[in-house]
Amino acid sequence: MLTTPRLLYAMADHGHLPRLMCRVHSRFRTPYLAIAAQGGLALALAAAGSFEELAKLSAIARIVSYASTCLSLPVFRRRAGEPSTFTVPGGYAVPAAATVLCGWLILSSSPMHLALGASALAAGCGLYLLRRRLIY
């Protein structure tokens, strides 16, 4: 409830979601429609599944997010040129090891959870590409 609405707000601000999600409450300065949308989705998922299943799916989603962050570090370092203003002790070995660990954690999940996670990832990528095609 604390981070996802801000993600929805940022995506709407960059044109990947309807601008409606950018609305900010006049008094509290919070993205209230994004909070309501995320809360409604969380309520629907909580009513449809068990806590254990939702926790497993949440862990897979977070691990995929961490892995993509690890994979992006070498790209950003290469774009910034050497020497970079942001350095990680161990150079490229740290993000490589973290990516391998994330892969191992993902592959240790059950096939059903992997299929659900892959479906959610494919749906998100599809929506992103559809929106990108509509804009450009």
The first five atom37 places (N, CA, C, CB, O) and aatype in JSON, in Angstrom:
{
  "aatype": [12, 10, 16, 16, 14, 1, 10, 10, 18, 0, 12, 0, 3, 8, 7, 8, 10, 14, 1, 10, 12, 4, 1, 19, 8, 15, 1, 13, 1, 16, 14, 18, 10, 0, 9, 0, 0, 5, 7, 7, 10, 0, 10, 0, 10, 0, 0, 0, 7, 15, 13, 6, 6, 10, 0, 11, 10, 15, 0, 9, 0, 1, 9, 19, 15, 18, 0, 15, 16, 4, 10, 15, 10, 14, 19, 13, 1, 1, 1, 0, 7, 6, 14, 15, 16, 13, 16, 19, 14, 7, 7, 18, 0, 19, 14, 0, 0, 0, 16, 19, 10, 4, 7, 17, 10, 9, 10, 15, 15, 15, 14, 12, 8, 10, 0, 10, 7, 0, 15, 0, 10, 0, 0, 7, 4, 7, 10, 18, 10, 10, 1, 1, 1, 10, 9, 18],
  "atom_mask": [
    [1, 1, 1, 1, 1],
    [1, 1, 1, 1, 1],
    [1, 1, 1, 1, 1],
    [1, 1, 1, 1, 1],
    [1, 1, 1, 1, 1],
    [1, 1, 1, 1, 1],
    [1, 1, 1, 1, 1],
    [1, 1, 1, 1, 1],
    [1, 1, 1, 1, 1],
    [1, 1, 1, 1, 1],
    [1, 1, 1, 1, 1],
    [1, 1, 1, 1, 1],
    [1, 1, 1, 1, 1],
    [1, 1, 1, 1, 1],
    [1, 1, 1, 0, 1],
    [1, 1, 1, 1, 1],
    [1, 1, 1, 1, 1],
    [1, 1, 1, 1, 1],
    [1, 1, 1, 1, 1],
    [1, 1, 1, 1, 1],
    [1, 1, 1, 1, 1],
    [1, 1, 1, 1, 1],
    [1, 1, 1, 1, 1],
    [1, 1, 1, 1, 1],
    [1, 1, 1, 1, 1],
    [1, 1, 1, 1, 1],
    [1, 1, 1, 1, 1],
    [1, 1, 1, 1, 1],
    [1, 1, 1, 1, 1],
    [1, 1, 1, 1, 1],
    [1, 1, 1, 1, 1],
    [1, 1, 1, 1, 1],
    [1, 1, 1, 1, 1],
    [1, 1, 1, 1, 1],
    [1, 1, 1, 1, 1],
    [1, 1, 1, 1, 1],
    [1, 1, 1, 1, 1],
    [1, 1, 1, 1, 1],
    [1, 1, 1, 0, 1],
    [1, 1, 1, 0, 1],
    [1, 1, 1, 1, 1],
    [1, 1, 1, 1, 1],
    [1, 1, 1, 1, 1],
    [1, 1, 1, 1, 1],
    [1, 1, 1, 1, 1],
    [1, 1, 1, 1, 1],
    [1, 1, 1, 1, 1],
    [1, 1, 1, 1, 1],
    [1, 1, 1, 0, 1],
    [1, 1, 1, 1, 1],
    [1, 1, 1, 1, 1],
    [1, 1, 1, 1, 1],
    [1, 1, 1, 1, 1],
    [1, 1, 1, 1, 1],
    [1, 1, 1, 1, 1],
    [1, 1, 1, 1, 1],
    [1, 1, 1, 1, 1],
    [1, 1, 1, 1, 1],
    [1, 1, 1, 1, 1],
    [1, 1, 1, 1, 1],
    [1, 1, 1, 1, 1],
    [1, 1, 1, 1, 1],
    [1, 1, 1, 1, 1],
    [1, 1, 1, 1, 1],
    [1, 1, 1, 1, 1],
    [1, 1, 1, 1, 1],
    [1, 1, 1, 1, 1],
    [1, 1, 1, 1, 1],
    [1, 1, 1, 1, 1],
    [1, 1, 1, 1, 1],
    [1, 1, 1, 1, 1],
    [1, 1, 1, 1, 1],
    [1, 1, 1, 1, 1],
    [1, 1, 1, 1, 1],
    [1, 1, 1, 1, 1],
    [1, 1, 1, 1, 1],
    [1, 1, 1, 1, 1],
    [1, 1, 1, 1, 1],
    [1, 1, 1, 1, 1],
    [1, 1, 1, 1, 1],
    [1, 1, 1, 0, 1],
    [1, 1, 1, 1, 1],
    [1, 1, 1, 1, 1],
    [1, 1, 1, 1, 1],
    [1, 1, 1, 1, 1],
    [1, 1, 1, 1, 1],
    [1, 1, 1, 1, 1],
    [1, 1, 1, 1, 1],
    [1, 1, 1, 1, 1],
    [1, 1, 1, 0, 1],
    [1, 1, 1, 0, 1],
    [1, 1, 1, 1, 1],
    [1, 1, 1, 1, 1],
    [1, 1, 1, 1, 1],
    [1, 1, 1, 1, 1],
    [1, 1, 1, 1, 1],
    [1, 1, 1, 1, 1],
    [1, 1, 1, 1, 1],
    [1, 1, 1, 1, 1],
    [1, 1, 1, 1, 1],
    [1, 1, 1, 1, 1],
    [1, 1, 1, 1, 1],
    [1, 1, 1, 0, 1],
    [1, 1, 1, 1, 1],
    [1, 1, 1, 1, 1],
    [1, 1, 1, 1, 1],
    [1, 1, 1, 1, 1],
    [1, 1, 1, 1, 1],
    [1, 1, 1, 1, 1],
    [1, 1, 1, 1, 1],
    [1, 1, 1, 1, 1],
    [1, 1, 1, 1, 1],
    [1, 1, 1, 1, 1],
    [1, 1, 1, 1, 1],
    [1, 1, 1, 1, 1],
    [1, 1, 1, 1, 1],
    [1, 1, 1, 0, 1],
    [1, 1, 1, 1, 1],
    [1, 1, 1, 1, 1],
    [1, 1, 1, 1, 1],
    [1, 1, 1, 1, 1],
    [1, 1, 1, 1, 1],
    [1, 1, 1, 1, 1],
    [1, 1, 1, 0, 1],
    [1, 1, 1, 1, 1],
    [1, 1, 1, 0, 1],
    [1, 1, 1, 1, 1],
    [1, 1, 1, 1, 1],
    [1, 1, 1, 1, 1],
    [1, 1, 1, 1, 1],
    [1, 1, 1, 1, 1],
    [1, 1, 1, 1, 1],
    [1, 1, 1, 1, 1],
    [1, 1, 1, 1, 1],
    [1, 1, 1, 1, 1],
    [1, 1, 1, 1, 1]
  ],
  "atom_positions": [
    [[0.82, -1.2, 0.0], [0.0, 0.0, 0.0], [0.85, 1.26, 0.0], [-0.93, 0.0, 1.2], [0.35, 2.34, -0.31]],
    [[2.13, 1.15, 0.34], [2.96, 2.35, 0.4], [3.72, 2.63, -0.89], [3.92, 2.23, 1.53], [3.9, 3.79, -1.26]],
    [[4.16, 1.6, -1.57], [5.01, 1.84, -2.74], [4.28, 1.71, -4.07], [6.16, 0.91, -2.72], [4.54, 2.48, -4.99]],
    [[3.39, 0.76, -4.19], [2.74, 0.52, -5.48], [1.94, 1.72, -5.98], [1.82, -0.67, -5.37], [2.01, 2.02, -7.18]],
    [[1.19, 2.43, -5.13], [0.5, 3.61, -5.66], [1.45, 4.66, -6.23], [-0.34, 4.24, -4.57], [1.12, 5.34, -7.21]],
    [[2.62, 4.8, -5.64], [3.59, 5.75, -6.18], [4.12, 5.27, -7.54], [4.75, 5.96, -5.2], [4.4, 6.08, -8.42]],
    [[4.25, 3.95, -7.69], [4.65, 3.38, -8.97], [3.57, 3.65, -10.02], [4.91, 1.86, -8.84], [3.88, 4.03, -11.15]],
    [[2.31, 3.45, -9.65], [1.21, 3.74, -10.56], [1.2, 5.22, -10.94], [-0.14, 3.35, -9.93], [0.98, 5.58, -12.1]],
    [[1.44, 6.07, -9.96], [1.51, 7.52, -10.21], [2.63, 7.85, -11.2], [1.73, 8.29, -8.89], [2.42, 8.6, -12.15]],
    [[3.8, 7.29, -10.98], [4.94, 7.56, -11.86], [4.69, 7.03, -13.27], [6.22, 6.92, -11.28], [5.04, 7.68, -14.26]],
    [[4.08, 5.85, -13.37], [3.78, 5.3, -14.69], [2.78, 6.19, -15.42], [3.24, 3.87, -14.57], [2.91, 6.41, -16.62]],
    [[1.78, 6.68, -14.7], [0.8, 7.59, -15.31], [1.45, 8.9, -15.7], [-0.38, 7.85, -14.35], [1.13, 9.48, -16.75]],
    [[2.36, 9.37, -14.88], [3.07, 10.62, -15.17], [3.91, 10.5, -16.43], [3.95, 11.01, -13.99], [4.09, 11.49, -17.15]],
    [[4.42, 9.3, -16.71], [5.23, 9.07, -17.91], [4.39, 8.6, -19.1], [6.31, 8.06, -17.62], [4.93, 8.27, -20.16]],
    [[3.07, 8.56, -18.92], [2.19, 8.22, -20.03], [1.92, 6.75, -20.23], [0.0, 0.0, 0.0], [1.35, 6.37, -21.26]],
    [[2.3, 5.89, -19.28], [2.08, 4.46, -19.42], [0.76, 4.0, -18.82], [3.21, 3.71, -18.77], [0.33, 2.87, -19.05]],
    [[0.11, 4.84, -18.06], [-1.21, 4.58, -17.49], [-2.06, 5.82, -17.72], [-1.12, 4.21, -15.96], [-1.53, 6.89, -18.03]],
    [[-3.37, 5.69, -17.57], [-4.22, 6.88, -17.74], [-3.81, 8.02, -16.8], [-5.69, 6.52, -17.51], [-3.42, 7.78, -15.65]],
    [[-3.91, 9.25, -17.3], [-3.52, 10.44, -16.51], [-4.32, 10.56, -15.23], [-3.69, 11.7, -17.35], [-3.92, 11.27, -14.31]],
    [[-5.44, 9.89, -15.16], [-6.28, 9.91, -13.97], [-5.5, 9.5, -12.72], [-7.48, 8.98, -14.17], [-5.75, 10.01, -11.63]],
    [[-4.55, 8.58, -12.9], [-3.75, 8.09, -11.76], [-2.79, 9.16, -11.24], [-2.96, 6.85, -12.17], [-2.19, 8.98, -10.18]],
    [[-2.64, 10.25, -11.95], [-1.75, 11.34, -11.52], [-2.42, 12.32, -10.56], [-1.24, 12.09, -12.73], [-1.76, 13.2, -10.02]],
    [[-3.69, 12.18, -10.35], [-4.38, 13.12, -9.49], [-3.86, 13.03, -8.06], [-5.89, 12.87, -9.51], [-3.7, 11.94, -7.5]],
    [[-3.59, 14.2, -7.49], [-3.04, 14.28, -6.14], [-4.07, 14.99, -5.25], [-1.67, 15.04, -6.12], [-4.65, 16.0, -5.64]],
    [[-4.27, 14.44, -4.06], [-5.22, 15.01, -3.11], [-4.77, 16.41, -2.72], [-5.36, 14.11, -1.85], [-3.59, 16.64, -2.45]],
    [[-5.71, 17.35, -2.69], [-5.34, 18.75, -2.42], [-4.83, 18.96, -1.0], [-6.52, 19.64, -2.67], [-3.98, 19.82, -0.78]],
    [[-5.33, 18.22, -0.05], [-4.91, 18.42, 1.34], [-3.72, 17.55, 1.73], [-6.07, 18.13, 2.26], [-2.78, 18.02, 2.36]],
    [[-3.78, 16.26, 1.36], [-2.76, 15.32, 1.81], [-1.6, 15.15, 0.83], [-3.39, 13.98, 2.06], [-0.58, 14.55, 1.18]],
    [[-1.74, 15.66, -0.39], [-0.7, 15.59, -1.41], [-0.28, 14.14, -1.71], [0.51, 16.39, -0.96], [0.9, 13.85, -1.9]],
    [[-1.26, 13.25, -1.74], [-1.02, 11.84, -2.06], [-1.78, 11.48, -3.33], [-1.43, 10.91, -0.88], [-2.82, 12.09, -3.61]],
    [[-1.29, 10.52, -4.09], [-1.99, 10.09, -5.3], [-3.21, 9.23, -4.93], [-1.03, 9.31, -6.24], [-3.14, 8.0, -4.99]],
    [[-4.3, 9.86, -4.57], [-5.42, 9.15, -3.95], [-6.11, 8.17, -4.89], [-6.43, 10.15, -3.46], [-6.57, 7.12, -4.43]],
    [[-6.19, 8.45, -6.18], [-6.81, 7.5, -7.09], [-5.91, 6.28, -7.31], [-7.12, 8.17, -8.42], [-6.41, 5.16, -7.45]],
    [[-4.62, 6.48, -7.35], [-3.69, 5.36, -7.46], [-3.74, 4.49, -6.19], [-2.24, 5.87, -7.71], [-3.67, 3.26, -6.27]],
    [[-3.88, 5.13, -5.04], [-4.0, 4.38, -3.78], [-5.29, 3.58, -3.78], [-3.96, 5.34, -2.57], [-5.29, 2.41, -3.39]],
    [[-6.39, 4.19, -4.22], [-7.68, 3.49, -4.27], [-7.64, 2.32, -5.26], [-8.81, 4.46, -4.65], [-8.16, 1.25, -4.97]],
    [[-7.01, 2.53, -6.42], [-6.92, 1.46, -7.42], [-6.09, 0.3, -6.89], [-6.31, 1.99, -8.73], [-6.48, -0.86, -7.03]],
    [[-4.97, 0.6, -6.28], [-4.12, -0.47, -5.74], [-4.81, -1.17, -4.59], [-2.76, 0.1, -5.28], [-4.73, -2.39, -4.47]],
    [[-5.48, -0.42, -3.74], [-6.21, -1.03, -2.62], [-7.32, -1.93, -3.1], [0.0, 0.0, 0.0], [-7.54, -3.01, -2.54]],
    [[-8.05, -1.5, -4.15], [-9.11, -2.34, -4.71], [-8.56, -3.62, -5.32], [0.0, 0.0, 0.0], [-9.14, -4.69, -5.15]],
    [[-7.46, -3.51, -6.04], [-6.83, -4.7, -6.62], [-6.33, -5.64, -5.53], [-5.67, -4.29, -7.55], [-6.5, -6.85, -5.63]],
    [[-5.71, -5.08, -4.5], [-5.22, -5.91, -3.39], [-6.39, -6.6, -2.67], [-4.42, -5.06, -2.39], [-6.27, -7.77, -2.29]],
    [[-7.49, -5.9, -2.49], [-8.67, -6.48, -1.86], [-9.22, -7.63, -2.69], [-9.75, -5.42, -1.65], [-9.56, -8.69, -2.16]],
    [[-9.31, -7.43, -4.01], [-9.81, -8.49, -4.89], [-8.91, -9.71, -4.86], [-9.94, -7.97, -6.33], [-9.39, -10.85, -4.8]],
    [[-7.59, -9.49, -4.89], [-6.66, -10.62, -4.84], [-6.7, -11.32, -3.48], [-5.23, -10.14, -5.13], [-6.62, -12.55, -3.41]],
    [[-6.83, -10.55, -2.42], [-6.9, -11.15, -1.07], [-8.16, -11.98, -0.91], [-6.84, -10.06, 0.01], [-8.14, -13.02, -0.26]],
    [[-9.26, -11.53, -1.5], [-10.51, -12.27, -1.4], [-10.49, -13.53, -2.25], [-11.69, -11.39, -1.81], [-11.16, -14.51, -1.95]],
    [[-9.7, -13.51, -3.34], [-9.68, -14.63, -4.27], [-8.69, -15.72, -3.9], [-9.37, -14.14, -5.64], [-8.85, -16.86, -4.35]],
    [[-7.68, -15.43, -3.11], [-6.64, -16.42, -2.82], [-6.26, -16.44, -1.36], [0.0, 0.0, 0.0], [-6.75, -15.65, -0.56]],
    [[-5.39, -17.38, -1.03], [-4.92, -17.48, 0.35], [-3.72, -16.57, 0.56], [-4.56, -18.95, 0.69], [-3.06, -16.16, -0.4]],
    [[-3.45, -16.27, 1.8], [-2.3, -15.42, 2.11], [-1.01, -16.07, 1.64], [-2.23, -15.14, 3.63], [-0.12, -15.39, 1.12]],
    [[-0.9, -17.38, 1.81], [0.32, -18.08, 1.42], [0.57, -17.96, -0.09], [0.22, -19.55, 1.81], [1.69, -17.7, -0.52]],
    [[-0.47, -18.14, -0.88], [-0.33, -18.02, -2.34], [0.06, -16.61, -2.75], [-1.63, -18.43, -3.04], [0.93, -16.41, -3.59]],
    [[-0.6, -15.62, -2.14], [-0.28, -14.23, -2.47], [1.14, -13.87, -2.05], [-1.28, -13.29, -1.81], [1.81, -13.11, -2.76]],
    [[1.59, -14.39, -0.92], [2.96, -14.11, -0.47], [3.98, -14.71, -1.44], [3.19, -14.67, 0.95], [4.99, -14.08, -1.74]],
    [[3.71, -15.91, -1.92], [4.62, -16.54, -2.88], [4.68, -15.75, -4.19], [4.17, -17.99, -3.17], [5.77, -15.52, -4.72]],
    [[3.52, -15.33, -4.69], [3.5, -14.55, -5.92], [4.18, -13.19, -5.74], [2.07, -14.35, -6.4], [4.86, -12.7, -6.64]],
    [[3.98, -12.6, -4.57], [4.63, -11.32, -4.28], [6.15, -11.48, -4.25], [4.13, -10.76, -2.94], [6.89, -10.63, -4.75]],
    [[6.61, -12.58, -3.66], [8.06, -12.82, -3.6], [8.64, -12.99, -5.01], [8.37, -14.07, -2.75], [9.72, -12.47, -5.3]],
    [[7.94, -13.71, -5.87], [8.42, -13.89, -7.24], [8.49, -12.54, -7.95], [7.5, -14.87, -8.02], [9.46, -12.25, -8.64]],
    [[7.46, -11.72, -7.78], [7.45, -10.4, -8.43], [8.6, -9.54, -7.94], [6.11, -9.68, -8.18], [9.25, -8.85, -8.73]],
    [[8.87, -9.58, -6.64], [9.97, -8.78, -6.11], [11.32, -9.29, -6.6], [9.94, -8.77, -4.59], [12.21, -8.5, -6.89]],
    [[11.48, -10.6, -6.68], [12.75, -11.16, -7.14], [12.99, -10.78, -8.6], [12.75, -12.71, -6.97], [14.12, -10.47, -8.98]],
    [[11.95, -10.81, -9.43], [12.09, -10.4, -10.82], [12.51, -8.93, -10.88], [10.77, -10.62, -11.6], [13.34, -8.55, -11.7]],
    [[11.92, -8.11, -10.02], [12.28, -6.7, -9.96], [13.74, -6.52, -9.55], [11.36, -5.94, -8.99], [14.46, -5.71, -10.13]],
    [[14.17, -7.27, -8.55], [15.57, -7.18, -8.11], [16.52, -7.64, -9.22], [15.79, -8.04, -6.84], [17.56, -7.03, -9.44]],
    [[16.14, -8.72, -9.93], [17.0, -9.23, -10.99], [17.14, -8.2, -12.12], [16.45, -10.56, -11.54], [18.22, -8.01, -12.66]],
    [[16.03, -7.55, -12.45], [16.12, -6.54, -13.51], [16.99, -5.36, -13.08], [14.71, -6.05, -13.9], [17.68, -4.76, -13.9]],
    [[16.95, -5.03, -11.8], [17.82, -3.96, -11.29], [19.28, -4.38, -11.4], [17.46, -3.62, -9.83], [20.13, -3.59, -11.8]],
    [[19.57, -5.63, -11.03], [20.95, -6.13, -11.12], [21.44, -6.14, -12.57], [21.05, -7.54, -10.52], [22.59, -5.81, -12.84]],
    [[20.55, -6.52, -13.48], [20.93, -6.55, -14.89], [21.12, -5.16, -15.48], [19.89, -7.3, -15.69], [21.88, -4.99, -16.44]],
    [[20.44, -4.17, -14.91], [20.54, -2.82, -15.46], [21.81, -2.1, -15.01], [19.33, -2.0, -15.04], [22.24, -1.16, -15.67]],
    [[22.42, -2.52, -13.92], [23.6, -1.83, -13.41], [24.74, -1.78, -14.42], [24.07, -2.5, -12.16], [25.3, -0.7, -14.64]],
    [[25.1, -2.89, -15.06], [26.18, -2.78, -16.06], [25.81, -1.88, -17.23], [26.54, -4.17, -16.59], [26.67, -1.19, -17.77]],
    [[24.55, -1.86, -17.61], [24.12, -1.0, -18.71], [24.3, 0.46, -18.34], [22.64, -1.28, -19.08], [24.84, 1.25, -19.12]],
    [[23.86, 0.83, -17.14], [24.0, 2.22, -16.71], [25.46, 2.61, -16.52], [23.23, 2.45, -15.42], [25.84, 3.74, -16.81]],
    [[26.26, 1.69, -16.02], [27.69, 2.0, -15.87], [28.34, 2.21, -17.22], [28.41, 0.88, -15.11], [29.19, 3.1, -17.38]],
    [[27.95, 1.4, -18.2], [28.53, 1.53, -19.54], [28.09, 2.86, -20.18], [28.12, 0.34, -20.43], [28.88, 3.51, -20.86]],
    [[26.83, 3.25, -19.95], [26.34, 4.51, -20.5], [27.04, 5.71, -19.88], [24.84, 4.63, -20.3], [27.32, 6.69, -20.55]],
    [[27.32, 5.62, -18.57], [27.96, 6.74, -17.88], [29.42, 6.86, -18.27], [27.83, 6.57, -16.36], [30.02, 7.93, -18.13]],
    [[30.01, 5.78, -18.75], [31.43, 5.79, -19.09], [32.27, 5.58, -17.84], [0.0, 0.0, 0.0], [31.79, 5.71, -16.72]],
    [[33.49, 5.25, -18.05], [34.4, 5.01, -16.94], [35.25, 6.25, -16.72], [35.29, 3.77, -17.19], [35.63, 6.83, -17.74]],
    [[35.59, 6.7, -15.57], [35.09, 6.18, -14.32], [33.67, 6.66, -14.05], [36.01, 6.58, -13.17], [33.32, 7.8, -14.36]],
    [[32.88, 5.8, -13.48], [31.49, 6.12, -13.2], [31.37, 6.84, -11.87], [30.65, 4.85, -13.2], [32.2, 6.66, -10.97]],
    [[30.34, 7.65, -11.75], [30.11, 8.33, -10.47], [29.53, 7.36, -9.45], [29.17, 9.53, -10.66], [29.58, 7.62, -8.24]],
    [[28.97, 6.26, -9.93], [28.42, 5.25, -9.03], [29.19, 3.97, -9.23], [26.9, 5.04, -9.28], [29.14, 3.36, -10.3]],
    [[29.89, 3.56, -8.21], [30.66, 2.33, -8.31], [30.21, 1.34, -7.26], [32.16, 2.61, -8.17], [29.78, 1.71, -6.17]],
    [[30.3, 0.08, -7.62], [29.96, -1.01, -6.71], [31.24, -1.78, -6.43], [28.84, -1.94, -7.31], [31.93, -2.18, -7.36]],
    [[31.56, -1.99, -5.15], [32.74, -2.81, -4.87], [32.59, -4.18, -5.54], [32.94, -2.97, -3.34], [31.54, -4.82, -5.43]],
    [[33.61, -4.63, -6.2], [33.55, -5.91, -6.88], [33.2, -5.79, -8.35], [0.0, 0.0, 0.0], [33.16, -6.78, -9.07]],
    [[32.94, -4.56, -8.79], [32.65, -4.33, -10.21], [31.44, -5.08, -10.7], [0.0, 0.0, 0.0], [30.38, -5.06, -10.06]],
    [[31.58, -5.75, -11.82], [30.47, -6.48, -12.43], [30.19, -7.81, -11.74], [30.75, -6.71, -13.89], [29.16, -8.43, -12.01]],
    [[31.07, -8.26, -10.87], [30.86, -9.55, -10.21], [29.66, -9.51, -9.26], [32.12, -9.95, -9.43], [28.94, -10.5, -9.13]],
    [[29.43, -8.38, -8.61], [28.32, -8.27, -7.65], [26.97, -8.37, -8.36], [28.41, -6.96, -6.87], [26.15, -9.2, -7.96]],
    [[26.7, -7.56, -9.4], [25.41, -7.73, -10.06], [25.26, -9.08, -10.75], [25.21, -6.63, -11.07], [24.15, -9.61, -10.84]],
    [[26.36, -9.66, -11.24], [26.29, -10.98, -11.86], [25.91, -12.04, -10.83], [27.64, -11.35, -12.52], [25.04, -12.87, -11.08]],
    [[26.56, -11.99, -9.66], [26.24, -12.96, -8.6], [24.81, -12.77, -8.1], [27.24, -12.82, -7.43], [24.11, -13.75, -7.84]],
    [[24.37, -11.53, -7.96], [23.01, -11.26, -7.51], [21.99, -11.75, -8.53], [22.81, -9.76, -7.24], [20.93, -12.25, -8.15]],
    [[22.29, -11.6, -9.81], [21.39, -12.07, -10.86], [21.29, -13.6, -10.84], [21.86, -11.59, -12.24], [20.2, -14.15, -11.0]],
    [[22.41, -14.26, -10.65], [22.41, -15.73, -10.56], [21.59, -16.17, -9.35], [23.87, -16.27, -10.46], [20.8, -17.11, -9.44]],
    [[21.76, -15.5, -8.22], [20.98, -15.83, -7.03], [19.48, -15.62, -7.27], [21.44, -14.99, -5.84], [18.67, -16.46, -6.89]],
    [[19.12, -14.52, -7.91], [17.7, -14.27, -8.22], [17.16, -15.35, -9.15], [17.53, -12.87, -8.88], [16.04, -15.82, -8.96]],
    [[17.95, -15.74, -10.14], [17.53, -16.82, -11.03], [17.31, -18.12, -10.31], [0.0, 0.0, 0.0], [16.34, -18.83, -10.56]],
    [[18.22, -18.44, -9.4], [18.08, -19.67, -8.61], [16.82, -19.62, -7.75], [19.34, -19.88, -7.71], [16.09, -20.61, -7.65]],
    [[16.55, -18.48, -7.13], [15.35, -18.34, -6.3], [14.08, -18.47, -7.14], [15.36, -17.0, -5.57], [13.12, -19.1, -6.71]],
    [[14.08, -17.88, -8.32], [12.9, -17.97, -9.19], [12.68, -19.41, -9.64], [13.06, -17.05, -10.42], [11.56, -19.91, -9.63]],
    [[13.76, -20.08, -10.05], [13.63, -21.45, -10.53], [13.29, -22.45, -9.43], [14.91, -21.87, -11.2], [12.86, -23.56, -9.72]],
    [[13.47, -22.07, -8.16], [13.1, -22.96, -7.07], [11.61, -22.86, -6.72], [13.94, -22.66, -5.84], [11.13, -23.56, -5.83]],
    [[10.89, -22.0, -7.42], [9.45, -21.86, -7.21], [8.72, -23.01, -7.91], [8.94, -20.5, -7.73], [9.28, -23.69, -8.76]],
    [[7.47, -23.2, -7.52], [6.67, -24.26, -8.14], [6.32, -23.87, -9.57], [5.39, -24.53, -7.31], [6.27, -22.68, -9.9]],
    [[6.08, -24.85, -10.42], [5.72, -24.55, -11.81], [4.45, -23.69, -11.92], [5.51, -25.86, -12.58], [4.36, -22.84, -12.81]],
    [[3.49, -23.9, -11.03], [2.27, -23.1, -11.08], [2.57, -21.63, -10.79], [1.24, -23.64, -10.06], [2.06, -20.74, -11.48]],
    [[3.4, -21.37, -9.77], [3.75, -19.99, -9.44], [4.59, -19.35, -10.53], [4.49, -19.94, -8.1], [4.45, -18.16, -10.81]],
    [[5.47, -20.14, -11.15], [6.25, -19.63, -12.27], [5.34, -19.26, -13.44], [7.3, -20.66, -12.71], [5.54, -18.23, -14.1]],
    [[4.35, -20.1, -13.71], [3.42, -19.82, -14.8], [2.6, -18.56, -14.51], [2.49, -21.02, -15.04], [2.39, -17.74, -15.4]],
    [[2.14, -18.42, -13.28], [1.38, -17.22, -12.92], [2.25, -15.96, -13.0], [0.8, -17.36, -11.51], [1.81, -14.93, -13.49]],
    [[3.49, -16.07, -12.52], [4.4, -14.93, -12.6], [4.74, -14.58, -14.03], [0.0, 0.0, 0.0], [4.79, -13.4, -14.39]],
    [[4.98, -15.6, -14.86], [5.28, -15.35, -16.27], [4.07, -14.74, -16.98], [5.69, -16.66, -16.97], [4.22, -13.88, -17.84]],
    [[2.87, -15.18, -16.61], [1.66, -14.62, -17.21], [1.51, -13.14, -16.85], [0.41, -15.4, -16.75], [1.19, -12.31, -17.7]],
    [[1.75, -12.82, -15.59], [1.66, -11.42, -15.16], [2.71, -10.58, -15.85], [1.81, -11.31, -13.63], [2.44, -9.45, -16.27]],
    [[3.92, -11.11, -15.97], [5.0, -10.38, -16.65], [4.66, -10.18, -18.13], [6.34, -11.13, -16.51], [4.88, -9.1, -18.67]],
    [[4.14, -11.22, -18.77], [3.77, -11.1, -20.18], [2.63, -10.09, -20.37], [3.35, -12.48, -20.74], [2.64, -9.31, -21.32]],
    [[1.66, -10.11, -19.47], [0.56, -9.14, -19.56], [1.08, -7.71, -19.39], [-0.53, -9.45, -18.49], [0.68, -6.81, -20.12]],
    [[1.98, -7.52, -18.42], [2.55, -6.19, -18.22], [3.36, -5.72, -19.42], [0.0, 0.0, 0.0], [3.25, -4.57, -19.83]],
    [[4.17, -6.62, -19.98], [4.96, -6.26, -21.18], [4.03, -5.97, -22.35], [5.95, -7.38, -21.55], [4.27, -5.04, -23.12]],
    [[2.98, -6.76, -22.49], [2.01, -6.53, -23.56], [1.34, -5.18, -23.44], [0.0, 0.0, 0.0], [1.2, -4.46, -24.43]],
    [[0.92, -4.83, -22.23], [0.3, -3.52, -22.02], [1.28, -2.39, -22.29], [-0.23, -3.4, -20.6], [0.91, -1.36, -22.87]],
    [[2.53, -2.57, -21.87], [3.55, -1.56, -22.13], [3.76, -1.37, -23.63], [4.87, -1.95, -21.45], [3.77, -0.24, -24.12]],
    [[3.91, -2.47, -24.37], [4.15, -2.37, -25.8], [2.93, -1.81, -26.53], [4.51, -3.74, -26.37], [3.08, -1.05, -27.49]],
    [[1.74, -2.18, -26.09], [0.53, -1.64, -26.69], [0.46, -0.14, -26.48], [-0.71, -2.32, -26.1], [0.17, 0.61, -27.41]],
    [[0.72, 0.3, -25.27], [0.68, 1.73, -24.96], [1.76, 2.47, -25.75], [0.87, 1.96, -23.45], [1.53, 3.57, -26.25]],
    [[2.93, 1.88, -25.85], [4.02, 2.5, -26.59], [3.67, 2.64, -28.07], [5.31, 1.69, -26.43], [3.97, 3.66, -28.7]],
    [[3.04, 1.61, -28.61], [2.64, 1.64, -30.02], [1.58, 2.7, -30.26], [2.14, 0.27, -30.47], [1.57, 3.35, -31.3]],
    [[0.66, 2.87, -29.3], [-0.39, 3.87, -29.44], [0.16, 5.29, -29.35], [-1.46, 3.65, -28.38], [-0.38, 6.2, -29.99]],
    [[1.22, 5.47, -28.57], [1.79, 6.81, -28.4], [2.64, 7.18, -29.61], [2.63, 6.89, -27.12], [2.55, 8.3, -30.11]],
    [[3.47, 6.25, -30.08], [4.42, 6.56, -31.15], [3.88, 6.09, -32.43], [5.78, 5.94, -30.91], [4.52, 6.25, -33.47]]
  ]
}
